[in-house]
Amino acid sequence: MSQRLNTRYWAAQVMYQVVHKQQHLKQALQNVLPKTTEQQDKAWIQNLCYQTLRNHQNSSARWQKFTSKPVKDIIVAELLTLGVAQKLFLDTPDHAIVNESIKAAKKLNKHWATGLINKVLKLTISDQTFSTENEENLYNHQQWWIDLLKKDWPKHWQQIIAANNQKPPLWIRSRNPNITMDGTQHTQIKTAWLLNNQHASGSQELKGGQYSVQDAAAQYAATILQPQTGEKILDACAAPGGKSCHLLELSSEIELDILEKEPLRLRLVEENLKRLNLTASRIMVGDATEPNAWFQTPKYDKILLDVPCSAAGVARRNPDIKLLRQPEHLQQLTQLQQQILQQIAQLLKVGGQMLYVTCSVFRSENERQIKKFLRTNDNFEEIDIQIDAAEVCEHGQQIITGTDNMDGFYYCLLSRKS
């Protein structure tokens, strides 16, 4: 049997790794799919898994309507959810959804489930009456996430949820601010273009280093810091390196130290630098909470502090986190963020600037972290920044996911006083 006929089989295995084994989607795709998988099949499986995860609660609820008791077998349940997602989002013919799902079940040695799959999928596909008042199923987010968004952003929570459930747009960062692309130029960042062609991410221009894929919201980091010739700058927690490269593109005559805790992720930074023919002063494997292990004097003129976060502002690019992220993770992350902020701040020169960044929309990771930091560090003060599309917070500014087609990012610029 050819690989192409078994795409549902592989998709179900990927979903099993994400939903049951708590593995991130990108990693699951890499681990599960055979190296011999044809590119067309790989793209189809990837698209199906992404769409299914973006709409997982709703797709699951639709078929659960037609089962008398819960389906405890995770992989069979995911086969059913995948089938519903194919109907809703991929325009797959009804007979193909049912037949290929049954074939996949047999290949997975789930022969007992073929009758169940046949019956439930046929009923679900033909059902025109599905409705729900359950918020998790309606909005495809966990209830704690919905509740927190309502609390943090009462006027914007529905926009954030709607954006999280959509396929993300393709933004690029051009090295030439005067170039004209097939798309829409950002009003404030002239190197940022929203492309019309989603396939441009694999073009020769990208491979050749003429531009990089990077959301416009993320491009604010380097433009706010405004690197100048001769400055010593630290990019802490730097992987995959998009912001590091942007800093060097704006000023190649800076002394840039790049820090990343995970060696495998540091390779991504090195690959990006090589593709763009850029050079950093130091590339370090190190823990941002333990600067004594890697810091070398003198102190930094500027620091880019893009801390580990919930990634709640980029959920549309990482839909698995809508299922995997839990409230206790948020508590652990906020503790780590404050620890990093307190430690890294000590490496900044008097008069220097530090930009605190997250790709989150949760206030606990953003303005409340700055408020807590400033309470215990009276030798720091906030510097006003101007992000046209952002919401002004008590401290810093928040780009709401979906505003001007951008991801959700938070920025706050701090300066060290004497």
Backbone torsions as a table, in degrees:
resi	resn	phi	psi	omega
1	MET	NA	135.3	-176.7
2	SER	-74.5	158.5	179.8
3	GLN	-57.9	-38.4	-174.0
4	ARG	-62.6	-29.7	-178.9
5	LEU	-76.3	-9.6	-175.3
6	ASN	-113.2	22.4	-176.6
7	THR	-60.6	-36.4	179.1
8	ARG	-67.0	-35.5	177.1
9	TYR	-58.7	-47.7	-179.3
10	TRP	-70.7	-38.7	179.2
11	ALA	-62.2	-40.6	179.3
12	ALA	-63.7	-37.9	179.0
13	GLN	-68.5	-37.5	176.0
14	VAL	-62.4	-47.3	-178.7
15	MET	-63.5	-35.1	177.0
16	TYR	-61.4	-43.6	179.9
17	GLN	-63.3	-36.8	-179.1
18	VAL	-75.0	-53.5	-171.9
19	VAL	-73.7	-40.8	-174.7
20	HIS	-95.8	-40.5	-176.3
21	LYS	-93.5	-1.5	176.6
22	GLN	60.5	35.4	179.6
23	GLN	-95.9	141.3	178.9
24	HIS	-65.4	148.1	-172.5
25	LEU	-58.9	-46.2	-178.3
26	LYS	-59.8	-40.6	179.4
27	GLN	-68.9	-40.4	-179.8
28	ALA	-63.2	-43.0	177.5
29	LEU	-59.9	-43.1	-178.8
30	GLN	-66.7	-39.3	-176.0
31	ASN	-78.1	-34.6	-171.9
32	VAL	-86.6	-46.1	-172.3
33	LEU	-70.8	132.4	178.2
34	PRO	-62.1	149.5	-179.8
35	LYS	-62.0	-22.3	-177.2
36	THR	-86.7	1.2	-177.9
37	THR	-60.8	129.0	178.8
38	GLU	-65.1	148.0	-175.5
39	GLN	-58.6	-39.0	-180.0
40	GLN	-63.6	-42.5	178.6
41	ASP	-67.8	-41.6	179.3
42	LYS	-59.8	-43.7	-180.0
43	ALA	-64.3	-40.3	-179.6
44	TRP	-65.5	-46.4	179.6
45	ILE	-62.1	-44.4	-179.6
46	GLN	-61.5	-45.4	179.7
47	ASN	-63.1	-42.7	179.4
48	LEU	-62.0	-44.2	-178.7
49	CYS	-66.6	-41.6	178.7
50	TYR	-62.6	-46.6	-178.5
51	GLN	-65.8	-38.2	179.9
52	THR	-65.3	-42.5	-179.5
53	LEU	-70.0	-34.3	177.4
54	ARG	-63.7	-27.4	-174.3
55	ASN	-127.1	35.9	-169.3
56	HIS	-66.9	-47.8	-176.6
57	GLN	-63.8	-43.4	-178.7
58	ASN	-67.4	-44.2	-179.8
59	SER	-63.8	-38.6	179.2
60	SER	-67.8	-42.7	-177.9
61	ALA	-62.8	-31.0	-178.0
62	ARG	-65.0	-43.2	-179.7
63	TRP	-82.7	-26.8	179.5
64	GLN	-64.0	-20.6	176.3
65	LYS	-59.8	-26.2	-173.4
66	PHE	-109.1	18.0	174.4
67	THR	-116.7	137.5	-177.1
68	SER	-77.3	-22.3	177.5
69	LYS	-146.3	160.0	-177.5
70	PRO	-59.5	143.1	173.7
71	VAL	-87.1	106.3	-173.7
72	LYS	-79.5	-21.7	178.4
73	ASP	-74.5	111.2	-173.3
74	ILE	-58.7	-44.0	-173.6
75	ILE	-72.2	-32.7	174.8
76	VAL	-68.3	-42.8	177.6
77	ALA	-59.5	-40.6	180.0
78	GLU	-70.7	-32.3	174.5
79	LEU	-61.4	-41.4	178.5
80	LEU	-66.6	-42.4	179.5
81	THR	-65.1	-40.9	176.0
82	LEU	-60.5	-40.5	179.6
83	GLY	-62.4	-42.6	178.7
84	VAL	-65.2	-41.2	179.6
85	ALA	-63.1	-35.5	177.2
86	GLN	-62.0	-39.8	179.4
87	LYS	-67.1	-44.2	-173.3
88	LEU	-77.7	-35.2	-167.6
89	PHE	-123.1	-14.7	-175.8
90	LEU	-118.1	3.6	177.7
91	ASP	53.2	36.0	178.3
92	THR	-76.6	135.8	178.2
93	PRO	-56.9	144.4	-175.4
94	ASP	-57.3	-45.3	-176.7
95	HIS	-64.4	-35.2	179.3
96	ALA	-68.0	-39.4	178.4
97	ILE	-58.7	-49.9	-176.4
98	VAL	-69.3	-51.2	-175.4
99	ASN	-62.4	-46.0	-177.4
100	GLU	-70.9	-30.3	176.1
101	SER	-67.2	-39.8	177.4
102	ILE	-65.2	-43.5	177.3
103	LYS	-59.7	-41.9	-179.9
104	ALA	-64.1	-40.4	179.0
105	ALA	-61.4	-41.6	178.3
106	LYS	-63.7	-43.0	-179.9
107	LYS	-65.8	-27.1	177.5
108	LEU	-86.1	7.2	-178.4
109	ASN	61.2	35.3	176.9
110	LYS	-111.0	51.1	-176.5
111	HIS	-59.7	-32.4	-179.4
112	TRP	-61.5	-23.0	-173.1
113	ALA	-93.3	-3.9	-173.4
114	THR	-63.7	-39.4	178.2
115	GLY	-65.9	-42.2	178.2
116	LEU	-61.2	-46.8	-179.4
117	ILE	-62.0	-44.8	-180.0
118	ASN	-58.7	-48.6	-176.9
119	LYS	-68.4	-50.4	-173.0
120	VAL	-68.2	-42.0	-179.9
121	LEU	-66.2	-41.0	179.2
122	LYS	-62.3	-42.3	179.2
123	LEU	-66.8	-41.5	-178.2
124	THR	-67.2	-44.2	-178.3
125	ILE	-60.8	-37.8	-177.0
126	SER	-87.0	-5.8	-176.9
127	ASP	-75.6	125.5	179.4
128	GLN	-112.2	8.3	-170.2
129	THR	-115.6	11.3	-175.1
130	PHE	-66.2	130.7	173.0
131	SER	-150.7	156.5	-178.8
132	THR	-152.3	145.4	171.9
133	GLU	-105.3	-3.3	176.6
134	ASN	-69.5	119.0	-172.9
135	GLU	-65.5	-36.3	178.7
136	GLU	-60.7	-45.8	-179.5
137	ASN	-71.9	-31.9	-179.1
138	LEU	-73.6	-40.9	-173.0
139	TYR	-106.0	-3.7	178.6
140	ASN	57.4	40.1	173.7
141	HIS	-138.9	153.1	173.5
142	GLN	-65.8	152.3	-174.6
143	GLN	-62.0	-38.1	-179.3
144	TRP	-63.5	-34.7	179.7
145	TRP	-67.8	-46.6	178.5
146	ILE	-59.4	-46.7	-178.4
147	ASP	-62.0	-40.0	-179.2
148	LEU	-68.6	-39.7	177.0
149	LEU	-63.7	-40.6	177.9
150	LYS	-61.1	-39.4	-179.1
151	LYS	-71.8	-45.3	-176.7
152	ASP	-75.2	-37.8	-173.6
153	TRP	-136.1	69.8	-175.9
154	PRO	-58.5	-26.7	-179.9
155	LYS	-92.9	-12.7	-171.4
156	HIS	-124.2	-2.2	-171.7
157	TRP	-61.7	-35.9	-179.7
158	GLN	-70.4	-35.6	175.3
159	GLN	-62.4	-42.9	-179.3
160	ILE	-63.2	-45.9	-179.6
161	ILE	-63.8	-44.3	179.3
162	ALA	-60.4	-42.5	179.7
163	ALA	-66.3	-39.6	179.9
164	ASN	-61.0	-28.0	-176.2
165	ASN	-91.7	2.1	-178.8
166	GLN	-101.2	156.3	171.2
167	LYS	-67.5	132.6	-174.4
168	PRO	-72.4	150.0	175.9
169	PRO	-74.2	166.8	-179.8
170	LEU	-106.4	108.8	174.2
171	TRP	-103.3	144.9	174.0
172	ILE	-128.2	158.3	174.3
173	ARG	-113.1	113.7	-178.7
174	SER	-87.8	143.9	177.6
175	ARG	-78.2	-18.7	-178.3
176	ASN	-110.6	108.9	-177.5
177	PRO	-67.6	-14.4	-177.2
178	ASN	-97.3	-1.5	-178.0
179	ILE	-74.6	152.0	175.8
180	THR	-110.1	125.2	-177.5
181	MET	-109.0	166.5	175.9
182	ASP	-81.9	78.8	-177.5
183	GLY	174.8	-156.1	-176.6
184	THR	-116.1	127.2	179.0
185	GLN	-79.6	138.6	177.6
186	HIS	-64.6	142.1	-174.7
187	THR	-70.5	-29.2	-175.0
188	GLN	-107.6	-29.5	-179.1
189	ILE	-113.4	104.9	-171.1
190	LYS	-72.1	-15.5	177.1
191	THR	-89.1	-2.9	-177.6
192	ALA	-99.2	127.7	-179.8
193	TRP	-129.4	132.3	172.1
194	LEU	-91.0	109.6	-171.0
195	LEU	-82.9	147.3	175.7
196	ASN	-79.2	-30.4	-174.7
197	ASN	-99.7	110.5	-179.0
198	GLN	-67.5	-19.4	-177.0
199	HIS	-83.2	-2.9	-177.4
200	ALA	-66.0	-16.8	-177.5
201	SER	-65.8	-15.4	178.6
202	GLY	-110.7	18.1	-173.3
203	SER	-78.4	165.9	178.1
204	GLN	-65.4	-32.2	178.8
205	GLU	-62.6	-37.4	177.8
206	LEU	-67.6	-48.5	-178.5
207	LYS	-63.2	-31.7	-179.5
208	GLY	-81.9	-2.5	175.2
209	GLY	86.2	12.5	179.6
210	GLN	-75.9	-25.1	173.5
211	TYR	-153.3	169.1	178.9
212	SER	-130.7	149.6	174.8
213	VAL	-79.7	119.2	179.0
214	GLN	-161.4	128.6	179.9
215	ASP	-61.2	147.4	-178.9
216	ALA	-59.5	-37.2	179.9
217	ALA	-60.7	-37.8	179.1
218	ALA	-71.0	-25.3	-178.4
219	GLN	-73.3	-13.1	176.7
220	TYR	-64.9	-28.4	-173.7
221	ALA	-54.4	-56.7	-177.4
222	ALA	-68.5	-35.5	-178.2
223	THR	-70.8	-29.8	175.5
224	ILE	-72.6	-41.1	-179.3
225	LEU	-70.0	-29.7	177.6
226	GLN	49.0	68.9	-178.3
227	PRO	-61.4	137.6	-178.4
228	GLN	-119.3	151.3	-179.8
229	THR	-49.3	129.8	174.7
230	GLY	89.8	-9.6	-178.3
231	GLU	-74.5	143.1	172.7
232	LYS	-94.3	119.7	-172.6
233	ILE	-127.3	141.4	175.2
234	LEU	-112.0	129.6	167.2
235	ASP	-107.5	100.3	-178.8
236	ALA	-87.7	146.5	-178.6
237	CYS	56.1	55.0	-161.5
238	ALA	-84.4	-25.4	-173.2
239	ALA	-60.9	144.1	5.3
240	PRO	-85.7	4.4	171.2
241	GLY	103.7	4.5	-179.0
242	GLY	-60.5	-41.7	-178.9
243	LYS	-73.3	-35.1	175.5
244	SER	-59.3	-47.9	-179.0
245	CYS	-63.8	-39.0	179.2
246	HIS	-62.7	-41.3	177.0
247	LEU	-58.6	-44.8	-179.4
248	LEU	-70.2	-32.3	176.1
249	GLU	-66.3	-35.2	-179.8
250	LEU	-75.2	-31.2	177.7
251	SER	-156.4	103.9	-178.1
252	SER	-74.5	-12.3	-176.9
253	GLU	-97.3	33.6	173.9
254	ILE	-103.3	160.4	175.3
255	GLU	-100.5	95.8	-172.3
256	LEU	-101.9	120.7	172.1
257	ASP	-99.0	129.8	-178.7
258	ILE	-113.2	126.3	-177.4
259	LEU	-120.6	135.3	176.1
260	GLU	-152.1	134.7	-175.7
261	LYS	-75.1	-36.5	-173.6
262	GLU	-95.2	117.6	-179.1
263	PRO	-57.0	-39.0	-179.7
264	LEU	-65.5	-37.2	178.5
265	ARG	-73.4	-27.6	177.5
266	LEU	-65.9	-28.1	176.6
267	ARG	-61.8	-35.1	178.2
268	LEU	-62.6	-39.5	177.4
269	VAL	-62.4	-46.8	-178.4
270	GLU	-63.5	-38.2	177.9
271	GLU	-65.2	-40.9	178.5
272	ASN	-64.8	-43.3	178.4
273	LEU	-60.8	-42.7	-179.2
274	LYS	-65.5	-44.1	-179.3
275	ARG	-60.9	-35.6	-176.4
276	LEU	-95.5	1.2	179.2
277	ASN	57.2	48.6	179.5
278	LEU	-116.6	155.1	-176.2
279	THR	-130.5	127.8	174.1
280	ALA	-97.7	156.7	179.8
281	SER	-71.5	-45.2	178.8
282	ARG	-140.9	139.0	173.9
283	ILE	-122.0	114.6	-167.5
284	MET	-123.2	135.8	165.5
285	VAL	-86.2	117.7	-176.8
286	GLY	-167.6	160.4	-179.0
287	ASP	-96.7	124.8	-178.4
288	ALA	-66.5	-17.8	177.8
289	THR	-85.7	-6.3	-179.0
290	GLU	-131.3	66.7	-175.1
291	PRO	-64.7	-22.8	-179.8
292	ASN	-61.9	-21.3	-177.7
293	ALA	-78.9	-16.9	-174.5
294	TRP	-139.9	-16.0	-174.9
295	PHE	-71.9	137.9	174.9
296	GLN	-126.0	131.8	178.5
297	THR	-64.6	157.9	3.6
298	PRO	-79.7	174.5	178.5
299	LYS	-69.7	170.5	-171.9
300	TYR	-89.3	144.2	172.3
301	ASP	-72.9	-38.0	-178.8
302	LYS	-144.5	149.2	178.8
303	ILE	-134.5	130.2	171.9
304	LEU	-101.2	114.6	-175.1
305	LEU	-115.2	85.1	179.2
306	ASP	-94.5	87.4	-167.5
307	VAL	-76.0	155.7	172.1
308	PRO	-57.5	136.9	-176.6
309	CYS	-147.5	-178.6	-178.0
310	SER	-69.3	-17.5	-175.3
311	ALA	63.1	25.6	-179.4
312	ALA	-65.1	-19.2	178.6
313	GLY	-85.2	-10.0	-179.5
314	VAL	-124.9	29.9	-177.7
315	ALA	-62.7	-28.5	179.2
316	ARG	-68.2	-23.2	176.2
317	ARG	-89.4	-20.1	-179.0
318	ASN	-133.5	68.0	-171.2
319	PRO	-64.9	-17.3	178.3
320	ASP	-62.4	-28.8	-176.4
321	ILE	-68.3	-21.2	177.3
322	LYS	-65.3	-24.1	175.9
323	LEU	-96.2	-36.1	-171.1
324	LEU	-84.7	-34.7	-175.1
325	ARG	-68.9	134.4	-179.6
326	GLN	-126.0	159.0	-178.5
327	PRO	-55.8	-36.2	-179.6
328	GLU	-66.2	-28.5	175.5
329	HIS	-63.9	-38.9	-179.0
330	LEU	-64.6	-39.9	178.5
331	GLN	-64.5	-42.5	178.6
332	GLN	-64.7	-40.6	-178.1
333	LEU	-66.9	-41.5	-178.9
334	THR	-65.7	-35.0	175.8
335	GLN	-64.8	-43.2	179.4
336	LEU	-66.2	-41.7	179.9
337	GLN	-59.1	-45.7	-179.3
338	GLN	-66.0	-37.9	178.5
339	GLN	-63.3	-45.4	178.3
340	ILE	-63.6	-44.5	-178.8
341	LEU	-59.2	-45.5	-179.2
342	GLN	-65.0	-40.0	-177.1
343	GLN	-74.1	-48.0	-175.7
344	ILE	-68.6	-31.4	179.9
345	ALA	-58.2	-29.6	-178.2
346	GLN	-70.9	-11.0	-178.7
347	LEU	-92.6	2.5	-176.4
348	LEU	-93.4	136.3	176.6
349	LYS	-66.2	157.5	169.4
350	VAL	-63.3	129.5	-176.0
351	GLY	88.7	-6.8	179.9
352	GLY	-78.9	169.8	-177.3
353	GLN	-123.2	139.8	176.9
354	MET	-127.3	126.5	-179.8
355	LEU	-104.5	115.9	177.6
356	TYR	-90.3	128.8	-173.3
357	VAL	-135.6	139.7	164.9
358	THR	-138.7	157.8	170.1
359	CYS	-102.8	48.7	179.8
360	SER	-124.2	159.0	174.2
361	VAL	-114.9	4.5	-180.0
362	PHE	-83.8	127.2	-176.2
363	ARG	-62.5	-29.1	-179.5
364	SER	-63.7	-26.4	179.2
365	GLU	-91.4	-9.5	-169.0
366	ASN	-118.4	-100.7	-173.0
367	GLU	-62.1	-31.4	179.6
368	ARG	-70.3	-29.7	174.9
369	GLN	-66.1	-42.3	179.6
370	ILE	-66.9	-41.3	179.0
371	LYS	-59.2	-44.5	179.3
372	LYS	-65.3	-41.9	-179.5
373	PHE	-63.3	-45.9	-177.7
374	LEU	-67.0	-28.0	177.4
375	ARG	-63.7	-33.0	-176.1
376	THR	-105.7	2.1	-179.8
377	ASN	-136.9	80.0	-175.9
378	ASP	-75.7	-1.2	174.2
379	ASN	-91.0	11.6	174.4
380	PHE	-120.2	148.8	175.7
381	GLU	-140.5	155.9	179.8
382	GLU	-84.1	141.3	175.4
383	ILE	-109.0	132.7	179.3
384	ASP	-63.7	138.6	173.6
385	ILE	-125.1	162.6	-177.5
386	GLN	-125.1	103.8	172.8
387	ILE	-117.0	108.9	-169.9
388	ASP	-54.0	-41.2	-172.0
389	ALA	-92.6	3.1	-172.1
390	ALA	-90.4	159.5	171.7
391	GLU	-90.5	132.0	179.4
392	VAL	-79.9	126.0	-179.2
393	CYS	-103.9	177.3	175.6
394	GLU	-56.2	-40.2	170.9
395	HIS	-133.4	130.3	177.1
396	GLY	77.8	-173.5	-178.1
397	GLN	-135.6	145.7	-175.9
398	GLN	-117.6	122.0	169.6
399	ILE	-86.1	119.7	-179.4
400	ILE	-79.9	132.3	-179.8
401	THR	-51.5	129.1	178.4
402	GLY	97.3	-20.1	178.0
403	THR	-64.9	124.4	-177.1
404	ASP	51.2	34.3	178.0
405	ASN	65.1	20.0	-178.4
406	MET	-98.1	161.1	173.0
407	ASP	-74.4	169.9	178.0
408	GLY	-86.6	116.4	-179.6
409	PHE	-134.8	148.3	175.9
410	TYR	-118.3	140.2	178.9
411	TYR	-135.4	136.9	170.4
412	CYS	-145.1	125.6	-177.9
413	LEU	-102.2	127.5	-178.6
414	LEU	-120.3	151.2	177.2
415	SER	-127.0	145.1	178.1
416	ARG	-93.3	123.1	178.6
417	LYS	-89.2	164.3	176.9
418	SER	-72.0	NA	NA
